[in-house]
Amino acid sequence: MRLISTDHKTIGINLGVLSLFYFLLGGLFALLMRSQLAEPNNQLLSNGTYDELFTMHGSTMIFLFVTPMALALALYLIPLQIGARTLSAPRAALCGFWLWVCGGLVMQSGWFTASGPGQDGWTSYTPLSTGSYTPGVGQDLWVLGVLLAILGMILIAICIAVTVARRRAPGMTMMRLPVFSWTALVSVLMVIGAFPMMVLVMALLYVDRLGAHIFTGFAGAVDYEDLFWFFGHPVVYVMFFPYLGAAAEAIAVGAHKRWFGYTAFVASMLAFSVLSMSVWGHHMFVTGGVTNQYFAFTSTLLLVPAGIEYFDLVGTLVGGSIVPRCAFLFGITFFIQFLIGGLSGIFLASPVLDYNAYGSYIVVAHFHYTLFAGSIFGFFAGVYHWFPKLTGRLLREGLGRVHLGLLIVGTNLTFLPMFFLGSDGMARRIARYPTHPGWAGLNQLETAGAGLIALAVAVFLLNVVVSLRRPRLAGPDPWLGHTLEWATSSPPPALNFTEPLPPIRSYAPLLDLREAADAAAAADPSDPVPVP
């Protein structure tokens, strides 16, 4: 019955567990690719097999892990954080989950066809992805799988947005939404605004593959790249914002201090989401088909909301009573490592500099520093923070620190050398490279780093198994949390809350209660008020 439950928590857990499976599968694809690139002129994999792994690694991570995992966190947590007992239109959310499941199965089923799965990258640019260039049912299955997965995520996003609009508890105004809820809300709004374009693109591409010749580059009636990147850039922020919110929640709780600059942070999220819908053309600077000045300007403007978020981080840490638990440490690492990806994004936002970097490993490094060194660390901050709420059990801090250390070293060993390879002229999307001074050594470092990442993930899985088999019970609020999910049992009951909700006077209602109790105790030390 768990697979057809309409409880938002169950749907969120199911979506999250399956997304984690795809994370492991996509990671396996990456390890095979890095093994191929460990040596110059390596013949471990053929060009075709490498192209298939390259395509399915990116597609699996983006369509089947990072994006749906962000929605899984939102599905589970937003009703709890806003004091709602249920999700709006839960049957529609369940339908969305199963559409996504079918999309993932259809996409991966290409491995079992004679032609293999898709071979044209997660972007599948035309004309390479049209029937005349990539015949065979494998690419058809990729297109249909992406279409179904995107449809499913749109349905889930609509349900989350309606829940925020209609089911907030009394006193939970929009400007009292928790930090994570705001980051998840702007993400689902971008899903609703941008993802339908990807449904249209995949539908047109499938018709094109049947012989309609809709996409023929700039000489044709429809330009694939413009349509694709109208989806492709907002999805990057969908894959970032909820993990930013998770890291912020973990840091604020670890610092025993409310998130600094809440109003400015909300404004930055809204500005970020609007700007994300207006910068898609910076992926096409070198084509000559976009107005480079406009897209360079809007892309550079992203500095402003990003700077606000980092200022708020520093403000939260200053004067805090910091307890450096794993969730806090993963959150801090998220901000530090994402900074590398963000700063390299400024570099790529300049057309003159982008001309040199385009098509090189600099772009690969930038992308992975935002979505792996950034979002994945934010994801793990959320896991260590909310695992007790989901399961009623605590993850082991010792194993968590080993996990963190291995992941930091592995991540930077894998992706930092890519900047140097790219600046030295190594092109991306190649299955093998010639002997060149320094290239082999840097690629070997990257392959070793990928192995350390795999080891770090294995330590995390061991931590989960140990923590579930030898439970250390968490109780309802092991961290002295700030938001309403910590006002109920761990795990929460079917309708989320069995006791009346505390008064909601800010975005951190439980912290408000503790501060009021501390103030009352300080005013009358002879009659202390117990801390909730």
N, C-alpha and C positions, 0 to 999 in steps of 0.2 A: 504493500500500500504506500510505502514511502515514495515510490516512483510516480504515483499519481496524486500525491497529497497536494492540496492547495494552500497549505501553511507556508507563508513566505520564508520561514526559517528553513523548512525542509527543502523547498525549491532552491534556496540560496546555497545550502550545503551540497545538494546534488550537483548543482552547476559548478560549485567550487571544486569538488572532488574530481569531477570529470575534467575540468580545466587543468587541475594539477597533473592528472594523467597525461594530458597533451603537452604539458610543460616537460615532463620526462621524455616523451616521445620526440618532441622538437629538440631537446638537448641531445638525444642519441644521434639525431641527424647532424647536429653541429659537430659532435665528436668525430663522426665519420668524415665530414668535410675537413676538419682540422688535421686529421690523420693524413688525408690526401695532400694537404698543403705543407706538411712538415718538412718535405724535401723538394728540391728543384726537380722538375721533370718527372715527378712521381707517377707511376703507372698503377697505383692501388685501385683507382676508380677510373672508369671511362668518362669521357666528356659528357655523354648522355646521362649516366648515373649521377654524376656530380650536379648537373643542371637540375635533375629531379630532386636531389637532396636539398639543393639550394632553394628551390621553389617551395618545397614542402616544409623546410625549416622555417622560413619566413612566414608562410601562410599559417602554419600550425601555431606559431608563437603569437601572431597578431590576431587571427580570426578565432582561434580555439583556446588561447590561454590568457594573454594579458588583458584583452578587451572583455571577454566574458567573466574573468575573475574579478575585474573591477565592478561589473554589474552584480556578481554574486555577493560581494561585500555589501553593496548598496541594498540588495534585496533583503539580506539578513538584518542589517543594522539600522537602516533608516526608519522603519516602523517603530523599532525599539527606542531610537533616539528622539523621535518626535512624540512619543507617548501613545502611538496608535496600537490598537489591539489586533488589527488585521491589515492586509494589503488590499488596496482597491483593485477590483477585477482580477482576483487571484486565478481564475480559470484561464484568462488571457495570458497571464504570466506563465502558467503551466504549459499552455500551448506554445508560447515562445520558447520555453526551455526545450520542448520536444522538437520544434523546428530546428533549433540550434544543434541538438543531438543528431538529427537526421542529416543536417548539413555537414557536420564533422565526419560522419560515417561515409557519406557520399564522396566527400573530398578525398578521404584516405583510401577509399576503395579503388582509386586509380592504380594503386600499387599492384593490384591483382589482375590488371588488364595487360594485353599483349603490348600495347603502346606505352605502358607505364603511366605515372601520374603527370600532372602539369609540369612543364619544363621551362616556363617563361618568366620565372620570378613571381614574388607575391603581387607585383604590380601588373604582370601579364600585358605589357605594352603591345598594342597593335603596330604594324601588321604581323609581328612575330606570333601572336596568340590567335590569329585567324586560321581558318581551316586549311588554307593553301600553304601556310608555313608550318603549322603544327597539327597535322592530321591525327586522327585516332581518338578513341573514346575517352582516354585518360584526361585530356584537357577539357573535354566536355563535362566530365564528372567534377573537375576542379571548379569550373564556372558555376555549375548547378549547386555544388556544395557551398561555395561562398555565398551565393544568392540566398539559400535557405538559412544559413547561419546568420546572415545580416538581418533577414526578416525576423528571425527569432529574437535577436537582440533589440530590434526596434520595438517589438511588442512588450518585452520586459521593461524597457526604458519608459514607455508610455505609462505602464502600471505604476512605476516608481514615482514619476512626475505627478500623476493624479493623486497618489497617496499623500505626497507632500502638500498638494494644494487643498485637499479635502479632509484629511484625517489627523491633523495636528491636534494635540491635546489642548484643553483650555489654558490660555496663557502662553502657548508656544507660537508666538508671532514669527514672521519670517526673519526678523532681526534677532531672534533668540534661537534659531536653528544652530545646532552644534557645528563645529568647524568641519568635521567629516561630512555631515549631511549637506553642507553647502558645496563642498568639492564634488560630492556625488551628484548633487542636483544639477550643477552646471554641466557635468558630464552627460547626464541623460538628456538634457536639453540639446546638447550638441549631437547626440545620437539621433534624436527626433528630427533635428534640422538638417543634418548632413548625410546620414546613412541611407535615406531613400534614394539619393543620387547613385549610390553603389548598387542598389537593387536595379535601377534603370540601366546602369552601365553593364552589369552582368547579363541582364535580359537582352540588351542590344548586341552584346558580344556573342551570346549563344545564337541569336538569329543570324548574325554575321557569319558564324561558323557553319550555318546551314546553307550559306550561299547568297546572303542578301547584300554583302559588300557595303555595309554601313560605314565602317571605319577604314579610311584609306589615307590617313595622315593629314597634313595641312592642306592637301589638294582636295580633300573630300568634304562632304557636307557636315560631318560630325567629327570633332577632334577628341579622341579618346583621352589624351592626357589631361586636358582641361576638366573633363567630367570626372575622371578618376581622382585627381588631386583635390577637387572640391570635397570629396570624402576623405582622401588620404592624409590631408594635414589635420583636420579636426580629430581624426581617430587617434593621432599621436597624443593629443591632449586628453582624450577619453582614457587613454592608456597611462596617463600621468596623474591627473587631478585626484582621483580617489586614493591613490597611494600617497600623494602629498598630504591629503587629509588624515590618512592613517598615521603617517609619520608625525604630523603636528599633534594629533591626539596623544600619541605615545610620549612625545617630548614634554607636552604640558603636564601630563599626569606624573611623569618621572621627575619633573622639576617642582611638583607640588605648587603649581602656579597657573592661573588661567592664561590662555593663549593671548599674547600681547597684540594690541592693535586690531581687534576683531573687526571693527567697521571698515577700516582700510583694507583688511584682508578680504572681506566680502566684496568690496569694490574692485579689488585686483582680480578676483576670480571672475567677476562679471566682465571686466575689461578684457581679460585673457580669453574668455570664451568668444566674445565678439571679434576680437582681433584674429583668433584662430580660424574664423570663417572667411577672413579677407587676405590671407597670405599664401594661398595655395600655389600661386604662380611662381613663387621663388624656387620651386622645383624645376622650373623650365627656363631659367635665365639663359642657358646656352642655346635654346631653340630659336631665339629671335621672334617667337610668336606671342610674347607677352610684353606688357609695359614694365620694363625692369625697374624704372625709378619708383613707380607706385608700390610694387611688391617689396622692393628693398626698404622703402620708408615704413610700410606697415610691419614688416618683419622686425625691423630695428626697434619699433615702438614696443615690442614685447618686453624690452628691457625694463620698462617702467613697472608693470605689475609684478614681474619677477623680482625686481629689487625690493618692492614692498614686502614680499613674502620672506626674503632673507632678513630684512630689517626686523620684521615681526619675530622671526626665529631668535635673533640676538636679544631682542627685548624680552622674550619669554625666559631665556636662560639667565639674564642678568638678575641677580637677587633671588634666584630660585634655590630651594632646598633640594638639590639634585640627588636622586638615587639612581645610579647608572645600571639599571636592569637591562636585559637584552633588548627589549622593545625600544627603550630609550636609545641605546647604542646603535641599533639598526636605523632608527629615525635620524640621528645625527649623521651617520654615514651616508644615508640617502641624500641629505642636503649637500654634504661635501662633494660627493662624487657626481651628483647631477650638475654641480657648478661647472665641471669640466665640459660636460655635454652642452650646457647652456652657453658658455663662452665660445666654444667652437661653432655654435649656431650663429652667433654674432658674426663670426668670420665668414660663414657660408651665406649670410644675408646680404653680403656685399657682392654685387654682380662681378666686379673686376676680380675679386679674390676667388669667387665661386668658379669662374672660368677655368682657373688652374686646378682647383680641387675636384671638380665634377668628374665622376667616373673613376676616382681613385679611392684608395683605402682610407683617406681622410674622412670621406662620407660614411663609410662603414663604422669607423671609430666614433664619430659624432653620434650616429644613430644608436649605437649600443651603449654609449655613456649616458644617453637619456633614458633608454628603455630597459637596459639591464642594470648598469651601475646606478641608475636612478630608480626606476619603478620597481624593480625586483627587490631592492633593499627596502623600499617603502612597503611593499607587500609583506616581507618578513617582519617588519616592525609591527604591522597590523596583526600578523599571525601570533606573534609572541604576546601582543597586547590583549587580543580578544579570544585566543584559544581557551582560556579558562571560562569565558562566558559561553562559548559553544559547547564545551564538554564537561565543565565543572572540575577540570583537572589542570594542574600547572605543568608547563613544560620545564624541563631541567635547565637551570641557568648555566651549569658547567658545560653541558653539551652545546648549549646555545652560543656560548662564547667561542668554543672551538669552531662551530659552524660559521660564526661571524668572521673570525680570523682567517679561516681558509677561503671564505668567499671574497673578502677584501683583497687578499693576495692574488687569488685566481683571477678575479675580475680585472684588476689592473695589469696583471701579467699578460692577460689575453688581449685587452683592447688598447692599452697605451701604446704598444709598439706599432699599431696600425697607423697612428698619426705619422710616425717616422717612415714607414713603408710607403704611405701615400705621398708624402712630400718628396720621396725619392723616386716616385714614378710608377709604383706598382699599381696596376689596374685592379679594380674589384670585378667580381663575377667571372673569374677565370679559374679553370680546373687545375692548371699547372702553370709554372712560371720558369723562365730560363735561369741559369746560374748567373747570379749578380752579386757583387760585393755587399755583404751584410744582409741580404734578403733571407738567406737560409737560416741564419742565426735568429733573426727576429721572428720568423715563422715558427721556429722550434720553440722559442719562448712562449708564443701564443698557444701552441699545441699543449705545452706543459701547463699553462694557465687554465686551458679548457679542462684538463684532467683534474686540476685542483678544484675547479667549480663543481665538477661531477662528484668529487669526494666530499665537498661541503654539503651538497644536496643529500648525499648518502647519510651524512651525520645528522642532518635535519630529520630525515625519515626515521633514523634510529631513535632520535629524541621523541618523535611522535609515538612510535611503538612502545618505547620504555615508559613514557608518561601515561599511556592508556592501559598498559598491562600492570604497572605498579603505581597506581594513582596516588597523587598527593592532592587531596581535595582543596579546591580553591575557595569555596564559599561564594556568596553573592557578589562581593566587592573586594577582591584581594589587593587591589592597587590604590584604594581610596580614589576611585574614578570621579569624573566631573559630570558625566552625562547620564541620561535616564536608563540606559541599558544596564547600568550597575545598581539600579534600584529594584531589580527583580532577581529571581533565583538564577543559578547557573547549573544547567542550561535553563532558559526561560520556559514557562508553561505554554500550553497551546495558545492562549489568548494574551500572552506576553506578561501581563501584570495581574497579580491576585490581591495586592494591597493598593490603597489610594495613592496616587502619584503625589510627590512632594510639590510644594508651590514652585511655579516656573517663573522666575524673575529675570533670568539671563540665559545665556547659552551654556552655562555651567551650573545647573540647579543644585547638584549635590555638593559642589564646592561652596555654593551660597549657604547651604545648611550648616556646613562645618564652620565656615567663617562666622556665621551668626552665633553658633554655639560657643566658639572661642571668644567672641566679643562679650557674650553674656557672662561667661565664666570670668573674664578679666574684670568686668564691671562689679561682680559680686563673688569674690573668691570663696566666701563661706558657703555658697550655694551653687556649686558648679553644675552646669547643664551638660548632660552626657552627650558626647559627640556621636552622631548617627553613624 
